[in-house]
Amino acid sequence: MKKYELLLQGNKTIIITQEQKAEIEKAIKINSGDVVSIGDNFIKLNSVKGIFPVKEEVRDNKEEWIRSNNEWNGMCLMMSKRTPEEKTCVEIDNRILNGLRLEKVEIPETEMAVMYSQILDFFQKNPIYPRCPMRIWWPFVKDKIKSKNPFVSKWWVYVTRNDGAIEEWLKYNS
């Protein structure tokens, strides 16, 4: 059975079960001023700072983390060996256009041509990079984004996280 650590104000912690975690999360969604009982403890929901897997639970996933890390490394290595033209097309298709499709917007062909040129130039100057950092092409995209949909907004958060992960990969592989 999975165990979680309920972190409260004052850095107090209580170990809870998965069922208790679900109960607390449900209560928080309904009204953050309520009180819930966990065993002999009564907890004000507004005092909850977070719920985290117990550290032993995290260690149990070591093989999964290693497998995932090896997949990421292999994907980055494969991408870094592509030509600048191939990397530019993948960048535009996989990261930029997918995000814009979620936003339901298009970039005019003239702007796309300039953005393509900027990304291609980046890859020609930085051949080891598997992806183009968002900062190179974001100026072309940011004014087009109007959506307040949290799902759509998460796309750009994932792209930013991906950039950070690639920077880490480059530290160990360049």
ChimeraX commands (.cxc) that place a marker at each C-alpha (Angstrom):
marker #1 position 0.00,0.00,0.00 radius 0.5
marker #1 position 1.36,3.40,-0.98 radius 0.5
marker #1 position 2.11,5.81,1.82 radius 0.5
marker #1 position 2.26,9.58,1.60 radius 0.5
marker #1 position 3.65,12.31,3.78 radius 0.5
marker #1 position 1.17,15.07,4.59 radius 0.5
marker #1 position 3.17,18.26,5.17 radius 0.5
marker #1 position 1.48,20.85,7.39 radius 0.5
marker #1 position 2.32,24.39,8.42 radius 0.5
marker #1 position 5.21,24.45,10.88 radius 0.5
marker #1 position 6.79,21.58,8.87 radius 0.5
marker #1 position 4.83,18.95,10.79 radius 0.5
marker #1 position 4.28,15.72,8.89 radius 0.5
marker #1 position 1.80,12.87,9.12 radius 0.5
marker #1 position 2.05,9.60,7.20 radius 0.5
marker #1 position -1.21,8.87,5.37 radius 0.5
marker #1 position -2.56,6.16,3.08 radius 0.5
marker #1 position -3.58,6.57,-0.53 radius 0.5
marker #1 position -7.25,6.58,0.51 radius 0.5
marker #1 position -6.63,9.33,3.07 radius 0.5
marker #1 position -4.73,11.31,0.44 radius 0.5
marker #1 position -7.71,11.06,-1.94 radius 0.5
marker #1 position -10.07,12.13,0.87 radius 0.5
marker #1 position -7.94,15.19,1.68 radius 0.5
marker #1 position -7.58,16.18,-1.98 radius 0.5
marker #1 position -11.35,15.89,-2.47 radius 0.5
marker #1 position -12.02,18.00,0.64 radius 0.5
marker #1 position -9.54,20.66,-0.51 radius 0.5
marker #1 position -11.32,20.95,-3.87 radius 0.5
marker #1 position -14.66,21.46,-2.16 radius 0.5
marker #1 position -13.67,24.02,0.53 radius 0.5
marker #1 position -10.22,24.81,1.91 radius 0.5
marker #1 position -11.55,26.01,5.30 radius 0.5
marker #1 position -12.91,22.63,6.43 radius 0.5
marker #1 position -11.45,20.25,8.96 radius 0.5
marker #1 position -10.82,16.55,8.24 radius 0.5
marker #1 position -9.93,13.79,10.64 radius 0.5
marker #1 position -7.00,11.49,9.95 radius 0.5
marker #1 position -6.85,8.84,12.64 radius 0.5
marker #1 position -6.73,10.76,15.93 radius 0.5
marker #1 position -5.71,14.00,14.21 radius 0.5
marker #1 position -8.01,16.82,13.15 radius 0.5
marker #1 position -6.47,18.89,10.38 radius 0.5
marker #1 position -7.53,22.24,9.00 radius 0.5
marker #1 position -7.27,21.93,5.24 radius 0.5
marker #1 position -5.85,25.42,4.87 radius 0.5
marker #1 position -2.85,24.28,6.96 radius 0.5
marker #1 position -1.88,21.64,4.37 radius 0.5
marker #1 position 1.30,22.62,2.52 radius 0.5
marker #1 position 1.58,19.50,0.38 radius 0.5
marker #1 position 1.30,15.74,0.00 radius 0.5
marker #1 position 4.37,13.81,-1.11 radius 0.5
marker #1 position 5.25,10.14,-1.65 radius 0.5
marker #1 position 7.14,8.68,1.30 radius 0.5
marker #1 position 10.84,8.56,0.45 radius 0.5
marker #1 position 10.93,4.75,0.58 radius 0.5
marker #1 position 8.23,4.70,-2.12 radius 0.5
marker #1 position 10.42,6.83,-4.38 radius 0.5
marker #1 position 13.40,4.49,-3.99 radius 0.5
marker #1 position 11.24,1.54,-5.08 radius 0.5
marker #1 position 11.11,3.07,-8.57 radius 0.5
marker #1 position 14.88,3.04,-9.14 radius 0.5
marker #1 position 14.70,0.71,-12.15 radius 0.5
marker #1 position 11.97,2.84,-13.73 radius 0.5
marker #1 position 14.00,6.02,-13.23 radius 0.5
marker #1 position 17.10,4.41,-14.76 radius 0.5
marker #1 position 15.11,3.10,-17.74 radius 0.5
marker #1 position 13.48,6.49,-18.28 radius 0.5
marker #1 position 16.83,8.28,-18.01 radius 0.5
marker #1 position 18.40,5.91,-20.54 radius 0.5
marker #1 position 15.51,6.49,-22.97 radius 0.5
marker #1 position 15.89,10.26,-22.59 radius 0.5
marker #1 position 19.64,10.05,-23.12 radius 0.5
marker #1 position 19.15,7.90,-26.25 radius 0.5
marker #1 position 16.55,10.27,-27.68 radius 0.5
marker #1 position 18.75,13.33,-27.08 radius 0.5
marker #1 position 21.78,11.57,-28.58 radius 0.5
marker #1 position 19.80,10.53,-31.66 radius 0.5
marker #1 position 18.42,14.07,-32.11 radius 0.5
marker #1 position 21.83,15.67,-31.66 radius 0.5
marker #1 position 23.20,13.64,-34.59 radius 0.5
marker #1 position 20.60,14.85,-37.08 radius 0.5
marker #1 position 21.33,17.56,-39.61 radius 0.5
marker #1 position 20.44,21.15,-38.73 radius 0.5
marker #1 position 17.68,21.05,-41.37 radius 0.5
marker #1 position 16.16,17.87,-39.89 radius 0.5
marker #1 position 16.34,19.28,-36.35 radius 0.5
marker #1 position 14.70,22.52,-37.50 radius 0.5
marker #1 position 11.77,20.64,-39.07 radius 0.5
marker #1 position 11.32,18.47,-35.96 radius 0.5
marker #1 position 11.47,21.55,-33.72 radius 0.5
marker #1 position 8.82,23.38,-35.70 radius 0.5
marker #1 position 6.54,20.34,-36.15 radius 0.5
marker #1 position 6.79,18.78,-32.68 radius 0.5
marker #1 position 7.12,21.70,-30.32 radius 0.5
marker #1 position 5.95,24.89,-31.98 radius 0.5
marker #1 position 3.14,23.90,-34.34 radius 0.5
marker #1 position 1.66,21.41,-31.86 radius 0.5
marker #1 position 1.40,24.16,-29.27 radius 0.5
marker #1 position -0.08,26.58,-31.77 radius 0.5
marker #1 position -2.64,23.97,-32.86 radius 0.5
marker #1 position -3.72,23.69,-29.23 radius 0.5
marker #1 position -4.06,27.47,-29.21 radius 0.5
marker #1 position -6.00,27.28,-32.51 radius 0.5
marker #1 position -3.80,29.92,-34.12 radius 0.5
marker #1 position -1.50,30.06,-37.11 radius 0.5
marker #1 position 1.63,32.03,-37.86 radius 0.5
marker #1 position 1.79,33.77,-41.26 radius 0.5
marker #1 position 4.18,32.16,-43.75 radius 0.5
marker #1 position 6.48,35.19,-43.73 radius 0.5
marker #1 position 6.94,34.92,-39.95 radius 0.5
marker #1 position 7.34,31.13,-40.21 radius 0.5
marker #1 position 10.13,31.64,-42.75 radius 0.5
marker #1 position 11.98,34.02,-40.43 radius 0.5
marker #1 position 11.47,31.71,-37.44 radius 0.5
marker #1 position 12.69,28.73,-39.52 radius 0.5
marker #1 position 15.77,30.73,-40.47 radius 0.5
marker #1 position 16.49,31.64,-36.81 radius 0.5
marker #1 position 16.16,28.04,-35.64 radius 0.5
marker #1 position 18.28,26.71,-38.52 radius 0.5
marker #1 position 20.94,29.31,-37.74 radius 0.5
marker #1 position 20.94,28.22,-34.09 radius 0.5
marker #1 position 21.45,24.55,-35.02 radius 0.5
marker #1 position 24.21,25.42,-37.49 radius 0.5
marker #1 position 26.06,27.32,-34.76 radius 0.5
marker #1 position 25.28,24.70,-32.05 radius 0.5
marker #1 position 25.37,21.31,-33.77 radius 0.5
marker #1 position 25.39,19.24,-30.54 radius 0.5
marker #1 position 22.03,20.64,-29.36 radius 0.5
marker #1 position 19.21,18.11,-29.82 radius 0.5
marker #1 position 16.52,20.80,-29.53 radius 0.5
marker #1 position 16.40,24.56,-30.06 radius 0.5
marker #1 position 15.86,26.50,-26.83 radius 0.5
marker #1 position 12.48,28.15,-26.60 radius 0.5
marker #1 position 14.08,31.58,-26.19 radius 0.5
marker #1 position 15.10,31.50,-29.88 radius 0.5
marker #1 position 11.59,31.08,-31.27 radius 0.5
marker #1 position 9.33,32.26,-28.42 radius 0.5
marker #1 position 9.25,35.92,-29.61 radius 0.5
marker #1 position 7.47,34.72,-32.78 radius 0.5
marker #1 position 4.85,32.81,-30.79 radius 0.5
marker #1 position 4.14,34.68,-27.56 radius 0.5
marker #1 position 1.83,37.34,-28.99 radius 0.5
marker #1 position -0.32,34.68,-30.66 radius 0.5
marker #1 position -1.15,32.92,-27.40 radius 0.5
marker #1 position -4.52,33.99,-26.05 radius 0.5
marker #1 position -5.87,30.81,-24.47 radius 0.5
marker #1 position -6.64,30.68,-20.77 radius 0.5
marker #1 position -7.21,26.92,-20.93 radius 0.5
marker #1 position -4.92,25.32,-18.29 radius 0.5
marker #1 position -4.32,22.27,-20.50 radius 0.5
marker #1 position -3.05,24.46,-23.33 radius 0.5
marker #1 position -0.92,26.53,-20.96 radius 0.5
marker #1 position 0.72,23.34,-19.68 radius 0.5
marker #1 position 2.04,22.64,-23.19 radius 0.5
marker #1 position 4.33,25.66,-22.95 radius 0.5
marker #1 position 5.33,24.68,-19.40 radius 0.5
marker #1 position 6.34,21.23,-20.70 radius 0.5
marker #1 position 8.35,22.81,-23.51 radius 0.5
marker #1 position 10.16,25.00,-20.96 radius 0.5
marker #1 position 10.88,21.99,-18.71 radius 0.5
marker #1 position 12.16,20.11,-21.75 radius 0.5
marker #1 position 14.59,22.99,-22.42 radius 0.5
marker #1 position 15.88,22.70,-18.85 radius 0.5
marker #1 position 16.32,18.94,-19.18 radius 0.5
marker #1 position 18.25,19.41,-22.40 radius 0.5
marker #1 position 20.55,21.93,-20.72 radius 0.5
marker #1 position 21.26,19.29,-18.06 radius 0.5
marker #1 position 21.86,16.64,-20.75 radius 0.5
marker #1 position 24.32,18.95,-22.51 radius 0.5
marker #1 position 26.33,19.43,-19.28 radius 0.5
marker #1 position 27.08,15.71,-19.19 radius 0.5
marker #1 position 27.31,15.01,-22.92 radius 0.5
marker #1 position 29.35,17.80,-24.45 radius 0.5
marker link #1:1,2 radius 0.2
marker link #1:2,3 radius 0.2
marker link #1:3,4 radius 0.2
marker link #1:4,5 radius 0.2
marker link #1:5,6 radius 0.2
marker link #1:6,7 radius 0.2
marker link #1:7,8 radius 0.2
marker link #1:8,9 radius 0.2
marker link #1:9,10 radius 0.2
marker link #1:10,11 radius 0.2
marker link #1:11,12 radius 0.2
marker link #1:12,13 radius 0.2
marker link #1:13,14 radius 0.2
marker link #1:14,15 radius 0.2
marker link #1:15,16 radius 0.2
marker link #1:16,17 radius 0.2
marker link #1:17,18 radius 0.2
marker link #1:18,19 radius 0.2
marker link #1:19,20 radius 0.2
marker link #1:20,21 radius 0.2
marker link #1:21,22 radius 0.2
marker link #1:22,23 radius 0.2
marker link #1:23,24 radius 0.2
marker link #1:24,25 radius 0.2
marker link #1:25,26 radius 0.2
marker link #1:26,27 radius 0.2
marker link #1:27,28 radius 0.2
marker link #1:28,29 radius 0.2
marker link #1:29,30 radius 0.2
marker link #1:30,31 radius 0.2
marker link #1:31,32 radius 0.2
marker link #1:32,33 radius 0.2
marker link #1:33,34 radius 0.2
marker link #1:34,35 radius 0.2
marker link #1:35,36 radius 0.2
marker link #1:36,37 radius 0.2
marker link #1:37,38 radius 0.2
marker link #1:38,39 radius 0.2
marker link #1:39,40 radius 0.2
marker link #1:40,41 radius 0.2
marker link #1:41,42 radius 0.2
marker link #1:42,43 radius 0.2
marker link #1:43,44 radius 0.2
marker link #1:44,45 radius 0.2
marker link #1:45,46 radius 0.2
marker link #1:46,47 radius 0.2
marker link #1:47,48 radius 0.2
marker link #1:48,49 radius 0.2
marker link #1:49,50 radius 0.2
marker link #1:50,51 radius 0.2
marker link #1:51,52 radius 0.2
marker link #1:52,53 radius 0.2
marker link #1:53,54 radius 0.2
marker link #1:54,55 radius 0.2
marker link #1:55,56 radius 0.2
marker link #1:56,57 radius 0.2
marker link #1:57,58 radius 0.2
marker link #1:58,59 radius 0.2
marker link #1:59,60 radius 0.2
marker link #1:60,61 radius 0.2
marker link #1:61,62 radius 0.2
marker link #1:62,63 radius 0.2
marker link #1:63,64 radius 0.2
marker link #1:64,65 radius 0.2
marker link #1:65,66 radius 0.2
marker link #1:66,67 radius 0.2
marker link #1:67,68 radius 0.2
marker link #1:68,69 radius 0.2
marker link #1:69,70 radius 0.2
marker link #1:70,71 radius 0.2
marker link #1:71,72 radius 0.2
marker link #1:72,73 radius 0.2
marker link #1:73,74 radius 0.2
marker link #1:74,75 radius 0.2
marker link #1:75,76 radius 0.2
marker link #1:76,77 radius 0.2
marker link #1:77,78 radius 0.2
marker link #1:78,79 radius 0.2
marker link #1:79,80 radius 0.2
marker link #1:80,81 radius 0.2
marker link #1:81,82 radius 0.2
marker link #1:82,83 radius 0.2
marker link #1:83,84 radius 0.2
marker link #1:84,85 radius 0.2
marker link #1:85,86 radius 0.2
marker link #1:86,87 radius 0.2
marker link #1:87,88 radius 0.2
marker link #1:88,89 radius 0.2
marker link #1:89,90 radius 0.2
marker link #1:90,91 radius 0.2
marker link #1:91,92 radius 0.2
marker link #1:92,93 radius 0.2
marker link #1:93,94 radius 0.2
marker link #1:94,95 radius 0.2
marker link #1:95,96 radius 0.2
marker link #1:96,97 radius 0.2
marker link #1:97,98 radius 0.2
marker link #1:98,99 radius 0.2
marker link #1:99,100 radius 0.2
marker link #1:100,101 radius 0.2
marker link #1:101,102 radius 0.2
marker link #1:102,103 radius 0.2
marker link #1:103,104 radius 0.2
marker link #1:104,105 radius 0.2
marker link #1:105,106 radius 0.2
marker link #1:106,107 radius 0.2
marker link #1:107,108 radius 0.2
marker link #1:108,109 radius 0.2
marker link #1:109,110 radius 0.2
marker link #1:110,111 radius 0.2
marker link #1:111,112 radius 0.2
marker link #1:112,113 radius 0.2
marker link #1:113,114 radius 0.2
marker link #1:114,115 radius 0.2
marker link #1:115,116 radius 0.2
marker link #1:116,117 radius 0.2
marker link #1:117,118 radius 0.2
marker link #1:118,119 radius 0.2
marker link #1:119,120 radius 0.2
marker link #1:120,121 radius 0.2
marker link #1:121,122 radius 0.2
marker link #1:122,123 radius 0.2
marker link #1:123,124 radius 0.2
marker link #1:124,125 radius 0.2
marker link #1:125,126 radius 0.2
marker link #1:126,127 radius 0.2
marker link #1:127,128 radius 0.2
marker link #1:128,129 radius 0.2
marker link #1:129,130 radius 0.2
marker link #1:130,131 radius 0.2
marker link #1:131,132 radius 0.2
marker link #1:132,133 radius 0.2
marker link #1:133,134 radius 0.2
marker link #1:134,135 radius 0.2
marker link #1:135,136 radius 0.2
marker link #1:136,137 radius 0.2
marker link #1:137,138 radius 0.2
marker link #1:138,139 radius 0.2
marker link #1:139,140 radius 0.2
marker link #1:140,141 radius 0.2
marker link #1:141,142 radius 0.2
marker link #1:142,143 radius 0.2
marker link #1:143,144 radius 0.2
marker link #1:144,145 radius 0.2
marker link #1:145,146 radius 0.2
marker link #1:146,147 radius 0.2
marker link #1:147,148 radius 0.2
marker link #1:148,149 radius 0.2
marker link #1:149,150 radius 0.2
marker link #1:150,151 radius 0.2
marker link #1:151,152 radius 0.2
marker link #1:152,153 radius 0.2
marker link #1:153,154 radius 0.2
marker link #1:154,155 radius 0.2
marker link #1:155,156 radius 0.2
marker link #1:156,157 radius 0.2
marker link #1:157,158 radius 0.2
marker link #1:158,159 radius 0.2
marker link #1:159,160 radius 0.2
marker link #1:160,161 radius 0.2
marker link #1:161,162 radius 0.2
marker link #1:162,163 radius 0.2
marker link #1:163,164 radius 0.2
marker link #1:164,165 radius 0.2
marker link #1:165,166 radius 0.2
marker link #1:166,167 radius 0.2
marker link #1:167,168 radius 0.2
marker link #1:168,169 radius 0.2
marker link #1:169,170 radius 0.2
marker link #1:170,171 radius 0.2
marker link #1:171,172 radius 0.2
marker link #1:172,173 radius 0.2
marker link #1:173,174 radius 0.2
view
